[in-house]
């Protein structure tokens, strides 16, 4: 009981701090919550890249193309390391807001924090009046809407997303005469038949270290077919329900099946694997399958070759059913409320999110483009895992379980606070049900606090 009360207190404190900052800054009339100006649509605007370094080269290409087309607008590019971007935004808001950019890269993991502080302009109407209307993948739009904590407004234009992918060694499957793991029956059968502990061969590798719970949620909801994170929610409403479905009996059963793989068909080292170790182990060893996202595709191809690797979305809960996908963070571009030149800033956002530029950017970073106009581009056809992920997101039957990124304590609950407990489950020192009940209790308390402060 004590840990739960402490987390509930911390959640309330985080919310109070955020709201106090927003109100204090608003009283000063000079922060991210000020109204700014539409401006002339010309002059200089500032753009903060939320993953500066790895993406600097491609952003500079897009900016050059934009400036060629709009010679009366200059874009000042500022690369921000991904590990520092949220604190950079917070610091700029708390110090008065004058240093905030006109446009900034905004991921759904910290979108609600910026919305709560009044730093962003809603972009719903701007999208509706632009060439982007009807051109953004619906499931990405709903993820952004849910993450912002407002069921009526979008506070970021989605540009890309990642997705959980089941990677498998086609050469090992072929040698064993196994079908692709496109159903859970085929997955578990392959995991067993590709394991030969005496020869250090395993059917699967899982993530037991940092980030383990995110992978477990992917596997649980995909198998259970439960389509909403909250009871009473529709899977895309940002939190209308009061109790999480995480400890639903179907999810508990799915987790039991998943953790039963540990040491039976996986290496014992999986207990402490983060994503880097897990991916390296898969690429350098004789392991049949790995569940990770699209971001590791380049490494798989580089070390194994395209002829030995394939990636597919996680199978539906049963053959013929709709596929269930847990939402991955969606990257996007936010229009900052304090901007003195919103007209020019919006021109840049609209250009960067256009089919051609969105395709160019996502090809470079290996992610799923948000603009549906990029779906038929050649590079996607040449990257089957990305194509399959895009098709699954575009499928109207696909159900996306929107994770509650809007909760101030989401990262604490879903990562550091409970990853040690997940390791206890793998080691048989805690049951899957006890784990799910523990995490669910903390999430329900965090949701109640969020609703209380929202009303």
Secondary structure as the mmCIF struct_conf table of DSSP 4:
data_model
#
loop_
_struct_conf.conf_type_id
_struct_conf.id
_struct_conf.beg_label_comp_id
_struct_conf.beg_label_asym_id
_struct_conf.beg_label_seq_id
_struct_conf.end_label_comp_id
_struct_conf.end_label_asym_id
_struct_conf.end_label_seq_id
HELX_RH_AL_P HELX_RH_AL_P1 UNK A 2 UNK A 28
TURN_TY1_P TURN_TY1_P1 UNK A 29 UNK A 29
BEND BEND1 UNK A 31 UNK A 31
TURN_TY1_P TURN_TY1_P2 UNK A 32 UNK A 33
BEND BEND2 UNK A 34 UNK A 34
BEND BEND3 UNK A 41 UNK A 41
STRN STRN1 UNK A 43 UNK A 49
TURN_TY1_P TURN_TY1_P3 UNK A 50 UNK A 55
HELX_RH_AL_P HELX_RH_AL_P2 UNK A 56 UNK A 69
TURN_TY1_P TURN_TY1_P4 UNK A 71 UNK A 72
STRN STRN2 UNK A 73 UNK A 79
TURN_TY1_P TURN_TY1_P5 UNK A 82 UNK A 84
HELX_RH_AL_P HELX_RH_AL_P3 UNK A 85 UNK A 94
TURN_TY1_P TURN_TY1_P6 UNK A 95 UNK A 96
BEND BEND4 UNK A 97 UNK A 97
TURN_TY1_P TURN_TY1_P7 UNK A 98 UNK A 99
BEND BEND5 UNK A 102 UNK A 102
STRN STRN3 UNK A 103 UNK A 107
TURN_TY1_P TURN_TY1_P8 UNK A 108 UNK A 110
HELX_RH_AL_P HELX_RH_AL_P4 UNK A 111 UNK A 116
TURN_TY1_P TURN_TY1_P9 UNK A 117 UNK A 118
STRN STRN4 UNK A 120 UNK A 120
HELX_RH_AL_P HELX_RH_AL_P5 UNK A 124 UNK A 128
TURN_TY1_P TURN_TY1_P10 UNK A 129 UNK A 129
BEND BEND6 UNK A 130 UNK A 130
TURN_TY1_P TURN_TY1_P11 UNK A 131 UNK A 134
STRN STRN5 UNK A 136 UNK A 136
HELX_RH_AL_P HELX_RH_AL_P6 UNK A 138 UNK A 148
TURN_TY1_P TURN_TY1_P12 UNK A 149 UNK A 149
BEND BEND7 UNK A 151 UNK A 152
BEND BEND8 UNK A 156 UNK A 156
STRN STRN6 UNK A 157 UNK A 161
STRN STRN7 UNK A 164 UNK A 169
HELX_RH_AL_P HELX_RH_AL_P7 UNK A 170 UNK A 175
TURN_TY1_P TURN_TY1_P13 UNK A 176 UNK A 177
BEND BEND9 UNK A 181 UNK A 181
BEND BEND10 UNK A 183 UNK A 183
HELX_RH_AL_P HELX_RH_AL_P8 UNK A 184 UNK A 193
TURN_TY1_P TURN_TY1_P14 UNK A 194 UNK A 194
STRN STRN8 UNK A 196 UNK A 196
HELX_RH_3T_P HELX_RH_3T_P1 UNK A 197 UNK A 199
TURN_TY1_P TURN_TY1_P15 UNK A 200 UNK A 200
STRN STRN9 UNK A 201 UNK A 201
STRN STRN10 UNK A 202 UNK A 205
BEND BEND11 UNK A 209 UNK A 209
TURN_TY1_P TURN_TY1_P16 UNK A 210 UNK A 211
HELX_RH_AL_P HELX_RH_AL_P9 UNK A 212 UNK A 224
BEND BEND12 UNK A 229 UNK A 229
STRN STRN11 UNK A 230 UNK A 230
TURN_TY1_P TURN_TY1_P17 UNK A 231 UNK A 232
BEND BEND13 UNK A 235 UNK A 239
BEND BEND14 UNK A 242 UNK A 243
STRN STRN12 UNK A 244 UNK A 244
BEND BEND15 UNK A 245 UNK A 245
TURN_TY1_P TURN_TY1_P18 UNK A 246 UNK A 247
BEND BEND16 UNK A 248 UNK A 248
HELX_RH_AL_P HELX_RH_AL_P10 UNK A 249 UNK A 259
TURN_TY1_P TURN_TY1_P19 UNK A 260 UNK A 265
BEND BEND17 UNK A 266 UNK A 266
HELX_RH_3T_P HELX_RH_3T_P2 UNK A 268 UNK A 272
HELX_RH_AL_P HELX_RH_AL_P11 UNK A 275 UNK A 284
BEND BEND18 UNK A 285 UNK A 285
STRN STRN13 UNK A 287 UNK A 293
HELX_RH_3T_P HELX_RH_3T_P3 UNK A 294 UNK A 296
HELX_RH_AL_P HELX_RH_AL_P12 UNK A 297 UNK A 304
HELX_RH_3T_P HELX_RH_3T_P4 UNK A 306 UNK A 308
STRN STRN14 UNK A 309 UNK A 313
HELX_LH_PP_P HELX_LH_PP_P1 UNK A 314 UNK A 316
BEND BEND19 UNK A 317 UNK A 318
TURN_TY1_P TURN_TY1_P20 UNK A 319 UNK A 320
BEND BEND20 UNK A 321 UNK A 321
HELX_LH_PP_P HELX_LH_PP_P2 UNK A 322 UNK A 323
STRN STRN15 UNK A 324 UNK A 326
HELX_LH_PP_P HELX_LH_PP_P3 UNK A 327 UNK A 329
STRN STRN16 UNK A 330 UNK A 335
STRN STRN17 UNK A 336 UNK A 336
TURN_TY1_P TURN_TY1_P21 UNK A 337 UNK A 338
BEND BEND21 UNK A 340 UNK A 340
HELX_RH_AL_P HELX_RH_AL_P13 UNK A 342 UNK A 352
TURN_TY1_P TURN_TY1_P22 UNK A 353 UNK A 353
BEND BEND22 UNK A 354 UNK A 354
HELX_RH_AL_P HELX_RH_AL_P14 UNK A 355 UNK A 365
TURN_TY1_P TURN_TY1_P23 UNK A 366 UNK A 366
STRN STRN18 UNK A 368 UNK A 369
BEND BEND23 UNK A 370 UNK A 370
STRN STRN19 UNK A 371 UNK A 371
HELX_RH_3T_P HELX_RH_3T_P5 UNK A 372 UNK A 374
TURN_TY1_P TURN_TY1_P24 UNK A 375 UNK A 376
HELX_RH_AL_P HELX_RH_AL_P15 UNK A 378 UNK A 381
TURN_TY1_P TURN_TY1_P25 UNK A 382 UNK A 382
HELX_RH_AL_P HELX_RH_AL_P16 UNK A 384 UNK A 394
TURN_TY1_P TURN_TY1_P26 UNK A 396 UNK A 397
STRN STRN20 UNK A 399 UNK A 401
TURN_TY1_P TURN_TY1_P27 UNK A 405 UNK A 406
BEND BEND24 UNK A 407 UNK A 407
TURN_TY1_P TURN_TY1_P28 UNK A 408 UNK A 409
HELX_RH_AL_P HELX_RH_AL_P17 UNK A 410 UNK A 414
TURN_TY1_P TURN_TY1_P29 UNK A 415 UNK A 415
HELX_RH_AL_P HELX_RH_AL_P18 UNK A 416 UNK A 426
TURN_TY1_P TURN_TY1_P30 UNK A 427 UNK A 428
BEND BEND25 UNK A 429 UNK A 430
HELX_RH_AL_P HELX_RH_AL_P19 UNK A 432 UNK A 454
#
